[in-house]
């Protein structure tokens, strides 16, 4: 259960970082 939370958080954070980079690139 804990590993699943950590794994999903890693996936979410990496996805969020890529979206943030695209957002900053559009500015």
C-alpha positions in Angstrom: 0.0 0.0 0.0 2.7 2.5 1.0 4.8 1.5 -2.1 1.8 2.1 -4.3 1.4 5.6 -2.8 5.0 6.4 -3.4 4.9 5.1 -6.9 1.8 7.0 -7.8 3.3 10.1 -6.3 6.4 9.7 -8.3 4.4 9.3 -11.5 2.2 12.3 -10.6 5.2 14.5 -9.7 7.1 13.6 -12.9 3.9 14.3 -14.9 3.5 17.6 -13.1 7.1 18.6 -13.7 6.7 18.0 -17.5 3.5 20.0 -17.6 5.2 22.8 -15.6 8.1 22.9 -18.1 5.6 23.1 -21.0 3.7 25.9 -19.2 7.0 27.8 -18.6 8.0 27.3 -22.2 4.8 28.9 -23.4 5.4 32.0 -21.4 
